[in-house]
């Protein structure tokens, strides 16, 4: 009886040991497969980054899922959602600055690769402790080209830049987790500012080297000739016209309103970044761009018109108050203008609330 019980105990121990060995073997096999897959993905990124002149790897929606969303990721990724279309002025402004940063990281990778080759695989001073070059890559995807994929992210504006951490597991990361670490580019689109933001994530410091800017002497000469011509005209032929018409109070008032409306509406911003006249949200025209980092042409026209109207209203109140009419008429007129000014100002506040929810102001309060 005892011998039978002892035999069963031994058999159970052998079975448990066999199961443990099988489980360990399967775990090691999965780990080996994950490590192999991760190195294959890393090698592809290294090749693509080296082949790209800009240092930024352009990917499609499937490649984004494979190399950015899915694991394993034995590397760090800075993902840029942008658009190649001319309607996105901010994208065009961001692109060359990101290239400068990506090229700086690529230069580090190139120099460290050469250092490893010279030392026959031994880690020289200044190279990462793991004996490998810095695994930091920049990938971009054209949201306008893969619009359905972009809509699935729940985003409405571009450009955006995200940091994706390394991942040893083969599991896929959710888009919410990826989009959660969004880089704050409010400090500016300059490469030096972007490098500071990426340093906080990657812990890799880079030096931005800008190519020397070419001076357009022909453009400077034309500007000088134009300014001299305008000045000479104002001092000679145009002087009587300026004195008679431009320097009159009413003319000066109109010119001041035009200058004020142009400046406060963001017209120069539109000219520099070539923004579209209006947007499109779920098939409907969108006059006000969401967020404080973008705007539409129609939005600028609305803002400019409201501000000019408010200025005219305040001046009109002063004029009515000084008018030579009875007190009752002046009071009623001033009250009507004050209500119109208040309504216009409330409308301005509601627009700012649409662009920045932190204002928390509605139409009237």
C-alpha positions as YAML, in Angstrom:
chain: A
units: angstrom
residues:
- id: 1
  name: UNK
  ca: [0.00, 0.00, 0.00]
- id: 2
  name: UNK
  ca: [2.81, 2.34, 0.96]
- id: 3
  name: UNK
  ca: [4.76, 1.45, -2.16]
- id: 4
  name: UNK
  ca: [1.73, 2.28, -4.33]
- id: 5
  name: UNK
  ca: [1.26, 5.65, -2.60]
- id: 6
  name: UNK
  ca: [4.97, 6.43, -2.97]
- id: 7
  name: UNK
  ca: [4.86, 5.52, -6.65]
- id: 8
  name: UNK
  ca: [1.88, 7.80, -7.24]
- id: 9
  name: UNK
  ca: [3.63, 10.63, -5.44]
- id: 10
  name: UNK
  ca: [6.71, 10.23, -7.60]
- id: 11
  name: UNK
  ca: [4.61, 10.13, -10.75]
- id: 12
  name: UNK
  ca: [2.84, 13.34, -9.70]
- id: 13
  name: UNK
  ca: [6.15, 15.06, -9.04]
- id: 14
  name: UNK
  ca: [7.47, 13.96, -12.42]
- id: 15
  name: UNK
  ca: [4.31, 15.23, -14.14]
- id: 16
  name: UNK
  ca: [4.56, 18.58, -12.36]
- id: 17
  name: UNK
  ca: [8.21, 18.92, -13.29]
- id: 18
  name: UNK
  ca: [7.39, 18.05, -16.90]
- id: 19
  name: UNK
  ca: [4.63, 20.65, -17.02]
- id: 20
  name: UNK
  ca: [6.95, 23.25, -15.50]
- id: 21
  name: UNK
  ca: [9.62, 22.46, -18.09]
- id: 22
  name: UNK
  ca: [7.08, 22.66, -20.91]
- id: 23
  name: UNK
  ca: [5.74, 25.99, -19.59]
- id: 24
  name: UNK
  ca: [9.26, 27.40, -19.26]
- id: 25
  name: UNK
  ca: [10.11, 26.18, -22.75]
- id: 26
  name: UNK
  ca: [6.99, 27.80, -24.19]
- id: 27
  name: UNK
  ca: [7.70, 31.03, -22.31]
- id: 28
  name: UNK
  ca: [11.28, 31.07, -23.57]
- id: 29
  name: UNK
  ca: [10.06, 30.31, -27.08]
- id: 30
  name: UNK
  ca: [7.61, 33.22, -26.93]
- id: 31
  name: UNK
  ca: [10.31, 35.49, -25.52]
- id: 32
  name: UNK
  ca: [12.70, 34.44, -28.28]
- id: 33
  name: UNK
  ca: [10.06, 35.06, -30.94]
- id: 34
  name: UNK
  ca: [9.24, 38.45, -29.43]
- id: 35
  name: UNK
  ca: [12.92, 39.40, -29.28]
- id: 36
  name: UNK
  ca: [13.44, 38.28, -32.88]
- id: 37
  name: UNK
  ca: [10.39, 40.21, -34.07]
- id: 38
  name: UNK
  ca: [11.51, 43.28, -32.14]
- id: 39
  name: UNK
  ca: [14.98, 43.17, -33.71]
- id: 40
  name: UNK
  ca: [13.46, 42.77, -37.19]
- id: 41
  name: UNK
  ca: [11.29, 45.85, -36.62]
- id: 42
  name: UNK
  ca: [14.26, 47.74, -35.21]
- id: 43
  name: UNK
  ca: [16.40, 46.83, -38.23]
- id: 44
  name: UNK
  ca: [13.68, 48.03, -40.60]
- id: 45
  name: UNK
  ca: [13.46, 51.37, -38.81]
- id: 46
  name: UNK
  ca: [17.23, 51.80, -38.87]
- id: 47
  name: UNK
  ca: [17.32, 51.11, -42.62]
- id: 48
  name: UNK
  ca: [14.40, 53.42, -43.38]
- id: 49
  name: UNK
  ca: [15.77, 56.22, -41.21]
- id: 50
  name: UNK
  ca: [19.16, 55.96, -42.89]
- id: 51
  name: UNK
  ca: [17.61, 55.94, -46.36]
- id: 52
  name: UNK
  ca: [15.45, 58.98, -45.62]
- id: 53
  name: UNK
  ca: [17.12, 62.28, -46.39]
- id: 54
  name: UNK
  ca: [15.09, 64.03, -43.72]
- id: 55
  name: UNK
  ca: [15.57, 61.44, -40.98]
- id: 56
  name: UNK
  ca: [11.78, 61.14, -40.74]
- id: 57
  name: UNK
  ca: [10.23, 57.82, -41.80]
- id: 58
  name: UNK
  ca: [7.00, 58.19, -43.78]
- id: 59
  name: UNK
  ca: [4.63, 55.28, -43.04]
- id: 60
  name: UNK
  ca: [1.16, 54.21, -44.16]
- id: 61
  name: UNK
  ca: [-1.67, 53.18, -41.87]
- id: 62
  name: UNK
  ca: [-0.65, 49.49, -41.79]
- id: 63
  name: UNK
  ca: [2.98, 50.30, -41.06]
- id: 64
  name: UNK
  ca: [1.89, 52.68, -38.30]
- id: 65
  name: UNK
  ca: [-0.01, 49.84, -36.64]
- id: 66
  name: UNK
  ca: [2.90, 47.40, -37.02]
- id: 67
  name: UNK
  ca: [5.82, 49.59, -35.94]
- id: 68
  name: UNK
  ca: [4.13, 52.11, -33.63]
- id: 69
  name: UNK
  ca: [1.02, 50.50, -32.16]
- id: 70
  name: UNK
  ca: [1.97, 46.82, -31.96]
- id: 71
  name: UNK
  ca: [4.63, 45.32, -29.73]
- id: 72
  name: UNK
  ca: [7.33, 44.46, -29.21]
- id: 73
  name: UNK
  ca: [9.05, 47.82, -29.51]
- id: 74
  name: UNK
  ca: [12.73, 47.75, -28.48]
- id: 75
  name: UNK
  ca: [12.93, 51.41, -29.47]
- id: 76
  name: UNK
  ca: [11.40, 54.84, -28.86]
- id: 77
  name: UNK
  ca: [9.10, 56.49, -31.38]
- id: 78
  name: UNK
  ca: [8.09, 60.08, -31.94]
- id: 79
  name: UNK
  ca: [5.01, 59.90, -34.16]
- id: 80
  name: UNK
  ca: [3.87, 62.93, -36.13]
- id: 81
  name: UNK
  ca: [0.35, 63.23, -37.54]
- id: 82
  name: UNK
  ca: [0.53, 65.76, -40.33]
- id: 83
  name: UNK
  ca: [-0.77, 66.60, -43.79]
- id: 84
  name: UNK
  ca: [1.07, 67.12, -47.06]
- id: 85
  name: UNK
  ca: [-1.67, 69.40, -48.40]
- id: 86
  name: UNK
  ca: [-1.15, 73.14, -48.73]
- id: 87
  name: UNK
  ca: [-4.26, 73.78, -46.58]
- id: 88
  name: UNK
  ca: [-2.33, 72.98, -43.38]
- id: 89
  name: UNK
  ca: [0.04, 75.89, -42.88]
- id: 90
  name: UNK
  ca: [1.06, 74.68, -39.42]
- id: 91
  name: UNK
  ca: [2.08, 71.31, -40.89]
- id: 92
  name: UNK
  ca: [4.29, 73.05, -43.42]
- id: 93
  name: UNK
  ca: [5.81, 75.14, -40.64]
- id: 94
  name: UNK
  ca: [6.45, 72.12, -38.40]
- id: 95
  name: UNK
  ca: [7.86, 69.74, -41.04]
- id: 96
  name: UNK
  ca: [11.30, 71.34, -41.66]
- id: 97
  name: UNK
  ca: [11.87, 71.86, -37.94]
- id: 98
  name: UNK
  ca: [11.09, 68.21, -37.16]
- id: 99
  name: UNK
  ca: [13.50, 67.17, -39.93]
- id: 100
  name: UNK
  ca: [16.28, 69.10, -38.23]
- id: 101
  name: UNK
  ca: [15.62, 67.28, -34.95]
- id: 102
  name: UNK
  ca: [15.32, 63.87, -36.64]
- id: 103
  name: UNK
  ca: [18.57, 64.47, -38.53]
- id: 104
  name: UNK
  ca: [20.29, 65.30, -35.25]
- id: 105
  name: UNK
  ca: [19.18, 61.95, -33.79]
- id: 106
  name: UNK
  ca: [20.20, 60.18, -37.00]
- id: 107
  name: UNK
  ca: [23.64, 61.76, -36.78]
- id: 108
  name: UNK
  ca: [24.06, 60.39, -33.25]
- id: 109
  name: UNK
  ca: [23.03, 56.94, -34.47]
- id: 110
  name: UNK
  ca: [25.46, 57.14, -37.41]
- id: 111
  name: UNK
  ca: [28.38, 58.26, -35.25]
- id: 112
  name: UNK
  ca: [27.77, 55.59, -32.63]
- id: 113
  name: UNK
  ca: [27.49, 52.89, -35.28]
- id: 114
  name: UNK
  ca: [30.90, 53.88, -36.61]
- id: 115
  name: UNK
  ca: [32.28, 53.93, -33.05]
- id: 116
  name: UNK
  ca: [31.00, 50.39, -32.43]
- id: 117
  name: UNK
  ca: [32.48, 49.18, -35.71]
- id: 118
  name: UNK
  ca: [35.87, 50.70, -34.87]
- id: 119
  name: UNK
  ca: [35.89, 49.02, -31.45]
- id: 120
  name: UNK
  ca: [34.69, 45.69, -32.88]
- id: 121
  name: UNK
  ca: [31.50, 45.63, -30.86]
- id: 122
  name: UNK
  ca: [33.02, 46.77, -27.58]
- id: 123
  name: UNK
  ca: [31.23, 49.70, -26.06]
- id: 124
  name: UNK
  ca: [33.41, 52.85, -26.20]
- id: 125
  name: UNK
  ca: [32.92, 55.85, -23.95]
- id: 126
  name: UNK
  ca: [29.90, 57.95, -24.84]
- id: 127
  name: UNK
  ca: [27.88, 55.08, -26.29]
- id: 128
  name: UNK
  ca: [24.74, 53.72, -24.64]
- id: 129
  name: UNK
  ca: [25.23, 51.23, -21.81]
- id: 130
  name: UNK
  ca: [23.43, 48.47, -23.71]
- id: 131
  name: UNK
  ca: [26.11, 48.58, -26.40]
- id: 132
  name: UNK
  ca: [23.66, 49.72, -29.04]
- id: 133
  name: UNK
  ca: [23.08, 53.06, -30.68]
- id: 134
  name: UNK
  ca: [20.25, 55.22, -29.42]
- id: 135
  name: UNK
  ca: [16.98, 53.69, -30.54]
- id: 136
  name: UNK
  ca: [15.01, 56.87, -31.19]
- id: 137
  name: UNK
  ca: [13.05, 57.21, -34.43]
- id: 138
  name: UNK
  ca: [10.71, 59.75, -35.98]
- id: 139
  name: UNK
  ca: [7.80, 58.52, -38.09]
- id: 140
  name: UNK
  ca: [5.09, 60.56, -39.78]
- id: 141
  name: UNK
  ca: [1.78, 59.67, -41.38]
- id: 142
  name: UNK
  ca: [-0.27, 61.80, -43.75]
- id: 143
  name: UNK
  ca: [-3.68, 62.21, -42.10]
- id: 144
  name: UNK
  ca: [-5.23, 63.63, -45.27]
- id: 145
  name: UNK
  ca: [-4.18, 60.56, -47.24]
- id: 146
  name: UNK
  ca: [-5.44, 58.08, -44.64]
- id: 147
  name: UNK
  ca: [-8.45, 60.09, -43.58]
- id: 148
  name: UNK
  ca: [-10.65, 57.18, -42.42]
- id: 149
  name: UNK
  ca: [-7.85, 55.88, -40.21]
- id: 150
  name: UNK
  ca: [-7.33, 59.40, -38.83]
- id: 151
  name: UNK
  ca: [-11.05, 59.77, -38.04]
- id: 152
  name: UNK
  ca: [-10.86, 56.56, -36.00]
- id: 153
  name: UNK
  ca: [-8.41, 58.26, -33.64]
- id: 154
  name: UNK
  ca: [-11.06, 60.77, -32.57]
- id: 155
  name: UNK
  ca: [-8.88, 63.77, -33.47]
- id: 156
  name: UNK
  ca: [-10.13, 66.81, -35.37]
- id: 157
  name: UNK
  ca: [-7.00, 68.91, -35.84]
- id: 158
  name: UNK
  ca: [-3.43, 68.53, -37.06]
- id: 159
  name: UNK
  ca: [-0.52, 68.53, -36.62]
- id: 160
  name: UNK
  ca: [0.14, 66.41, -33.53]
- id: 161
  name: UNK
  ca: [3.25, 64.78, -32.14]
- id: 162
  name: UNK
  ca: [3.26, 61.82, -29.76]
- id: 163
  name: UNK
  ca: [5.83, 59.86, -27.81]
- id: 164
  name: UNK
  ca: [5.57, 56.05, -27.84]
- id: 165
  name: UNK
  ca: [7.53, 54.17, -25.21]
- id: 166
  name: UNK
  ca: [9.42, 50.90, -25.71]
- id: 167
  name: UNK
  ca: [7.40, 47.75, -25.13]
- id: 168
  name: UNK
  ca: [8.66, 44.17, -24.60]
- id: 169
  name: UNK
  ca: [5.29, 42.47, -24.90]
- id: 170
  name: UNK
  ca: [3.86, 41.44, -28.26]
- id: 171
  name: UNK
  ca: [0.49, 42.89, -27.28]
- id: 172
  name: UNK
  ca: [-0.80, 45.91, -29.15]
- id: 173
  name: UNK
  ca: [-1.10, 49.25, -27.36]
- id: 174
  name: UNK
  ca: [-4.41, 51.06, -27.49]
- id: 175
  name: UNK
  ca: [-4.66, 54.30, -29.41]
- id: 176
  name: UNK
  ca: [-5.86, 56.02, -26.25]
- id: 177
  name: UNK
  ca: [-2.59, 55.10, -24.54]
- id: 178
  name: UNK
  ca: [-0.50, 56.18, -27.51]
- id: 179
  name: UNK
  ca: [-2.34, 59.47, -27.97]
- id: 180
  name: UNK
  ca: [-2.20, 60.12, -24.24]
- id: 181
  name: UNK
  ca: [1.45, 61.18, -24.30]
- id: 182
  name: UNK
  ca: [1.02, 64.13, -26.64]
- id: 183
  name: UNK
  ca: [3.92, 66.54, -26.86]
- id: 184
  name: UNK
  ca: [3.18, 70.14, -26.03]
- id: 185
  name: UNK
  ca: [4.34, 72.25, -28.95]
- id: 186
  name: UNK
  ca: [2.90, 75.50, -27.62]
- id: 187
  name: UNK
  ca: [6.44, 76.64, -26.85]
- id: 188
  name: UNK
  ca: [6.99, 76.94, -30.59]
- id: 189
  name: UNK
  ca: [7.74, 75.02, -33.74]
- id: 190
  name: UNK
  ca: [11.45, 75.79, -33.71]
- id: 191
  name: UNK
  ca: [13.74, 72.75, -33.81]
- id: 192
  name: UNK
  ca: [15.52, 73.89, -30.64]
- id: 193
  name: UNK
  ca: [12.22, 73.94, -28.74]
- id: 194
  name: UNK
  ca: [11.17, 70.56, -30.13]
- id: 195
  name: UNK
  ca: [14.55, 69.09, -29.13]
- id: 196
  name: UNK
  ca: [13.95, 70.18, -25.52]
- id: 197
  name: UNK
  ca: [10.56, 68.46, -25.54]
- id: 198
  name: UNK
  ca: [11.97, 65.24, -27.02]
- id: 199
  name: UNK
  ca: [14.86, 65.29, -24.52]
- id: 200
  name: UNK
  ca: [12.38, 65.11, -21.65]
- id: 201
  name: UNK
  ca: [11.03, 61.82, -23.11]
- id: 202
  name: UNK
  ca: [13.99, 60.11, -24.78]
- id: 203
  name: UNK
  ca: [16.70, 61.29, -22.35]
- id: 204
  name: UNK
  ca: [18.88, 61.88, -25.40]
- id: 205
  name: UNK
  ca: [20.32, 65.33, -25.93]
- id: 206
  name: UNK
  ca: [20.98, 66.50, -29.48]
- id: 207
  name: UNK
  ca: [22.56, 69.57, -31.02]
- id: 208
  name: UNK
  ca: [20.58, 71.28, -33.75]
- id: 209
  name: UNK
  ca: [22.68, 72.32, -36.73]
- id: 210
  name: UNK
  ca: [20.92, 74.64, -39.12]
- id: 211
  name: UNK
  ca: [22.17, 75.05, -42.68]
- id: 212
  name: UNK
  ca: [23.32, 78.59, -43.47]
- id: 213
  name: UNK
  ca: [20.50, 80.73, -44.80]
- id: 214
  name: UNK
  ca: [20.94, 82.21, -48.24]
- id: 215
  name: UNK
  ca: [20.39, 85.96, -48.44]
- id: 216
  name: UNK
  ca: [18.18, 87.05, -51.32]
- id: 217
  name: UNK
  ca: [19.98, 90.26, -52.29]
- id: 218
  name: UNK
  ca: [17.68, 90.85, -55.26]
- id: 219
  name: UNK
  ca: [14.63, 90.84, -52.93]
- id: 220
  name: UNK
  ca: [16.34, 93.23, -50.49]
- id: 221
  name: UNK
  ca: [17.25, 95.58, -53.35]
- id: 222
  name: UNK
  ca: [13.68, 95.60, -54.66]
- id: 223
  name: UNK
  ca: [12.32, 96.33, -51.17]
- id: 224
  name: UNK
  ca: [14.77, 99.22, -50.77]
- id: 225
  name: UNK
  ca: [13.83, 100.70, -54.15]
- id: 226
  name: UNK
  ca: [10.11, 100.35, -53.31]
- id: 227
  name: UNK
  ca: [10.46, 102.08, -49.94]
- id: 228
  name: UNK
  ca: [12.54, 104.90, -51.40]
- id: 229
  name: UNK
  ca: [10.00, 105.39, -54.20]
- id: 230
  name: UNK
  ca: [7.07, 105.52, -51.76]
- id: 231
  name: UNK
  ca: [8.93, 107.99, -49.54]
- id: 232
  name: UNK
  ca: [9.82, 110.24, -52.50]
- id: 233
  name: UNK
  ca: [6.22, 110.19, -53.73]
- id: 234
  name: UNK
  ca: [4.84, 111.10, -50.29]
- id: 235
  name: UNK
  ca: [7.27, 114.04, -49.98]
- id: 236
  name: UNK
  ca: [6.65, 115.44, -53.48]
- id: 237
  name: UNK
  ca: [3.66, 114.62, -55.68]
- id: 238
  name: UNK
  ca: [1.52, 112.92, -53.02]
- id: 239
  name: UNK
  ca: [2.04, 115.48, -50.24]
- id: 240
  name: UNK
  ca: [-0.98, 117.68, -51.12]
- id: 241
  name: UNK
  ca: [-3.25, 114.62, -51.37]
- id: 242
  name: UNK
  ca: [-2.07, 113.27, -48.01]
- id: 243
  name: UNK
  ca: [-2.56, 116.61, -46.28]
- id: 244
  name: UNK
  ca: [-5.99, 117.18, -47.83]
- id: 245
  name: UNK
  ca: [-7.51, 113.71, -47.43]
- id: 246
  name: UNK
  ca: [-5.47, 111.20, -45.42]
- id: 247
  name: UNK
  ca: [-4.74, 113.41, -42.42]
- id: 248
  name: UNK
  ca: [-8.39, 114.39, -42.01]
- id: 249
  name: UNK
  ca: [-10.00, 112.99, -38.84]
- id: 250
  name: UNK
  ca: [-12.58, 110.86, -40.67]
- id: 251
  name: UNK
  ca: [-10.04, 109.42, -43.11]
- id: 252
  name: UNK
  ca: [-7.61, 108.70, -40.31]
- id: 253
  name: UNK
  ca: [-10.41, 107.02, -38.34]
- id: 254
  name: UNK
  ca: [-11.26, 104.70, -41.24]
- id: 255
  name: UNK
  ca: [-7.61, 103.81, -41.85]
- id: 256
  name: UNK
  ca: [-7.18, 103.12, -38.13]
- id: 257
  name: UNK
  ca: [-10.18, 100.78, -38.16]
- id: 258
  name: UNK
  ca: [-8.78, 98.89, -41.16]
- id: 259
  name: UNK
  ca: [-5.39, 98.52, -39.47]
- id: 260
  name: UNK
  ca: [-6.97, 97.49, -36.16]
- id: 261
  name: UNK
  ca: [-9.28, 94.92, -37.75]
- id: 262
  name: UNK
  ca: [-6.45, 93.46, -39.84]
- id: 263
  name: UNK
  ca: [-4.14, 93.05, -36.85]
- id: 264
  name: UNK
  ca: [-6.62, 91.69, -34.32]
- id: 265
  name: UNK
  ca: [-8.28, 89.27, -36.75]
- id: 266
  name: UNK
  ca: [-5.12, 87.24, -37.28]
- id: 267
  name: UNK
  ca: [-4.83, 88.14, -40.96]
- id: 268
  name: UNK
  ca: [-1.02, 87.94, -40.89]
- id: 269
  name: UNK
  ca: [-1.25, 84.50, -39.26]
- id: 270
  name: UNK
  ca: [-3.45, 83.36, -42.15]
- id: 271
  name: UNK
  ca: [-1.06, 84.76, -44.75]
- id: 272
  name: UNK
  ca: [1.96, 83.08, -43.19]
- id: 273
  name: UNK
  ca: [0.35, 79.68, -42.60]
- id: 274
  name: UNK
  ca: [-2.04, 79.65, -45.59]
- id: 275
  name: UNK
  ca: [-5.05, 78.44, -43.60]
- id: 276
  name: UNK
  ca: [-8.25, 77.28, -45.37]
- id: 277
  name: UNK
  ca: [-11.30, 79.53, -45.51]
- id: 278
  name: UNK
  ca: [-13.37, 77.06, -43.47]
- id: 279
  name: UNK
  ca: [-13.19, 73.51, -42.17]
- id: 280
  name: UNK
  ca: [-15.28, 70.39, -42.57]
- id: 281
  name: UNK
  ca: [-16.59, 68.48, -39.56]
- id: 282
  name: UNK
  ca: [-18.66, 65.36, -40.25]
- id: 283
  name: UNK
  ca: [-19.68, 66.71, -43.64]
- id: 284
  name: UNK
  ca: [-20.77, 70.11, -42.30]
- id: 285
  name: UNK
  ca: [-18.93, 73.42, -42.83]
- id: 286
  name: UNK
  ca: [-16.99, 74.59, -39.80]
- id: 287
  name: UNK
  ca: [-16.33, 78.32, -39.42]
- id: 288
  name: UNK
  ca: [-14.50, 78.25, -36.06]
- id: 289
  name: UNK
  ca: [-11.44, 76.01, -35.75]
- id: 290
  name: UNK
  ca: [-11.39, 74.09, -32.44]
- id: 291
  name: UNK
  ca: [-8.35, 74.66, -30.25]
- id: 292
  name: UNK
  ca: [-6.21, 77.71, -29.69]
- id: 293
  name: UNK
  ca: [-3.44, 76.72, -32.13]
- id: 294
  name: UNK
  ca: [-5.36, 77.03, -35.40]
- id: 295
  name: UNK
  ca: [-7.97, 79.15, -37.13]
- id: 296
  name: UNK
  ca: [-9.86, 79.48, -40.41]
- id: 297
  name: UNK
  ca: [-10.14, 82.42, -42.80]
- id: 298
  name: UNK
  ca: [-13.85, 82.84, -42.09]
- id: 299
  name: UNK
  ca: [-13.10, 82.88, -38.37]
- id: 300
  name: UNK
  ca: [-10.63, 85.74, -38.86]
- id: 301
  name: UNK
  ca: [-13.23, 87.70, -40.84]
- id: 302
  name: UNK
  ca: [-15.80, 87.22, -38.06]
- id: 303
  name: UNK
  ca: [-13.35, 88.22, -35.32]
- id: 304
  name: UNK
  ca: [-12.19, 91.28, -37.27]
- id: 305
  name: UNK
  ca: [-15.73, 92.40, -38.06]
- id: 306
  name: UNK
  ca: [-16.91, 92.05, -34.45]
- id: 307
  name: UNK
  ca: [-13.92, 93.96, -33.05]
- id: 308
  name: UNK
  ca: [-14.29, 96.76, -35.60]
- id: 309
  name: UNK
  ca: [-18.04, 96.93, -34.91]
- id: 310
  name: UNK
  ca: [-17.37, 97.19, -31.18]
- id: 311
  name: UNK
  ca: [-14.87, 100.01, -31.76]
- id: 312
  name: UNK
  ca: [-17.36, 101.86, -33.96]
- id: 313
  name: UNK
  ca: [-20.04, 101.36, -31.31]
- id: 314
  name: UNK
  ca: [-17.90, 102.87, -28.55]
- id: 315
  name: UNK
  ca: [-17.03, 105.88, -30.73]
- id: 316
  name: UNK
  ca: [-20.71, 106.25, -31.67]
- id: 317
  name: UNK
  ca: [-21.70, 106.33, -27.99]
- id: 318
  name: UNK
  ca: [-19.26, 109.17, -27.43]
- id: 319
  name: UNK
  ca: [-20.57, 111.05, -30.48]
- id: 320
  name: UNK
  ca: [-24.21, 110.60, -29.43]
- id: 321
  name: UNK
  ca: [-23.45, 111.76, -25.91]
- id: 322
  name: UNK
  ca: [-21.93, 114.98, -27.31]
- id: 323
  name: UNK
  ca: [-24.75, 115.53, -29.84]
- id: 324
  name: UNK
  ca: [-26.86, 118.67, -29.55]
- id: 325
  name: UNK
  ca: [-30.21, 116.97, -28.98]
- id: 326
  name: UNK
  ca: [-32.50, 116.55, -26.01]
- id: 327
  name: UNK
  ca: [-31.36, 114.40, -23.11]
- id: 328
  name: UNK
  ca: [-34.05, 111.72, -23.61]
- id: 329
  name: UNK
  ca: [-32.98, 111.07, -27.21]
- id: 330
  name: UNK
  ca: [-29.32, 110.85, -26.21]
- id: 331
  name: UNK
  ca: [-30.11, 108.45, -23.36]
- id: 332
  name: UNK
  ca: [-32.18, 106.10, -25.53]
- id: 333
  name: UNK
  ca: [-29.57, 106.12, -28.31]
- id: 334
  name: UNK
  ca: [-26.71, 105.44, -25.90]
- id: 335
  name: UNK
  ca: [-28.67, 102.61, -24.24]
- id: 336
  name: UNK
  ca: [-29.40, 100.99, -27.62]
- id: 337
  name: UNK
  ca: [-25.76, 101.20, -28.69]
- id: 338
  name: UNK
  ca: [-24.62, 99.86, -25.30]
- id: 339
  name: UNK
  ca: [-26.91, 96.82, -25.70]
- id: 340
  name: UNK
  ca: [-25.55, 96.21, -29.21]
- id: 341
  name: UNK
  ca: [-21.96, 96.50, -27.95]
- id: 342
  name: UNK
  ca: [-22.70, 94.09, -25.10]
- id: 343
  name: UNK
  ca: [-24.23, 91.58, -27.53]
- id: 344
  name: UNK
  ca: [-21.21, 91.83, -29.82]
- id: 345
  name: UNK
  ca: [-18.81, 91.39, -26.93]
- id: 346
  name: UNK
  ca: [-20.80, 88.38, -25.68]
- id: 347
  name: UNK
  ca: [-20.51, 86.86, -29.15]
- id: 348
  name: UNK
  ca: [-16.74, 87.33, -29.03]
- id: 349
  name: UNK
  ca: [-16.59, 85.61, -25.65]
- id: 350
  name: UNK
  ca: [-18.62, 82.68, -26.96]
- id: 351
  name: UNK
  ca: [-16.15, 82.25, -29.85]
- id: 352
  name: UNK
  ca: [-13.22, 82.19, -27.44]
- id: 353
  name: UNK
  ca: [-15.10, 79.60, -25.38]
- id: 354
  name: UNK
  ca: [-15.43, 77.38, -28.45]
- id: 355
  name: UNK
  ca: [-11.67, 77.62, -29.01]
- id: 356
  name: UNK
  ca: [-10.70, 77.23, -25.37]
- id: 357
  name: UNK
  ca: [-13.10, 75.60, -22.93]
- id: 358
  name: UNK
  ca: [-11.21, 77.13, -20.02]
- id: 359
  name: UNK
  ca: [-13.00, 80.46, -20.57]
- id: 360
  name: UNK
  ca: [-16.37, 78.95, -19.58]
- id: 361
  name: UNK
  ca: [-18.38, 81.86, -21.00]
- id: 362
  name: UNK
  ca: [-21.60, 81.47, -22.91]
- id: 363
  name: UNK
  ca: [-23.38, 83.86, -25.21]
- id: 364
  name: UNK
  ca: [-24.50, 86.32, -22.54]
- id: 365
  name: UNK
  ca: [-22.53, 85.32, -19.42]
...
